[in-house]
């Protein structure tokens, strides 16, 4: 449904959730050194805090929409859109 959840890997309890991306057709998340990265079908890339899920940044990639999980390579984030 577009809610991003973070769970404690030792206890299974919820650490945080970000519910402000509902109905955006999110990709699978990818870990970046500074943020958790998700993209959406509207063409936006969202950077969320690892600690509490708040928005750190958002950038626009392409109006055709992102269709795959972002790829992180060092400090770079790559996304694949419908228009290639």
C-alpha positions in Angstrom: 0.0 0.0 0.0 3.0 2.3 -0.1 3.9 2.3 3.6 7.6 1.9 4.3 8.3 -0.1 7.5 11.6 -0.6 9.4 11.9 -3.6 11.7 14.4 -4.5 14.4 16.2 -7.5 13.0 16.8 -8.9 16.5 13.3 -8.5 18.1 11.0 -8.1 15.0 9.5 -5.0 16.5 8.6 -2.0 14.4 11.3 0.7 14.6 9.4 3.2 12.4 7.0 3.5 9.5 6.6 6.2 6.8 3.0 6.3 5.6 3.2 9.5 3.5 3.9 7.6 0.3 0.7 5.7 0.0 -0.7 4.9 -3.5 2.6 6.0 -5.2 3.5 2.6 -6.5 6.8 2.3 -4.6 9.8 0.3 -5.7 11.6 -2.0 -3.3 13.9 0.0 -1.0 17.7 0.2 -1.4 20.2 1.1 1.3 22.5 4.1 0.7 25.1 5.1 3.2 23.1 8.2 4.1 19.5 7.1 3.5 17.0 4.5 2.6 16.1 5.1 -1.1 12.7 4.3 -2.7 11.3 5.4 -6.0 7.8 5.7 -7.3 5.6 5.3 -10.4 5.3 9.1 -10.6 9.1 9.5 -11.3 10.2 10.6 -7.8 13.1 9.3 -5.8 12.7 9.6 -2.0 15.5 9.5 0.5 14.4 8.5 4.0 16.3 8.6 7.3 17.6 5.2 8.5 16.9 6.3 12.1 13.2 7.4 12.0 12.0 7.3 8.4 11.6 11.1 8.0 12.2 12.6 4.6 15.7 13.7 4.0 15.3 14.6 0.3 13.3 14.0 -2.8 14.2 14.4 -6.4 12.4 14.0 -9.7 13.8 11.6 -12.2 11.3 11.3 -15.1 7.6 11.7 -15.6 7.3 8.2 -17.1 7.8 6.7 -13.7 10.4 4.5 -12.1 9.8 0.8 -12.7 12.6 -1.0 -10.8 14.4 -0.9 -7.5 17.0 1.8 -7.3 20.7 0.7 -7.6 23.2 2.3 -5.3 26.9 2.4 -6.4 28.9 4.3 -3.8 27.4 7.8 -3.6 25.4 7.4 -6.8 21.8 6.2 -7.2 20.6 4.9 -10.5 17.0 4.4 -11.4 15.3 2.8 -14.5 12.2 4.6 -15.8 9.6 3.6 -18.3 11.2 5.8 -20.9 14.6 4.2 -20.4 
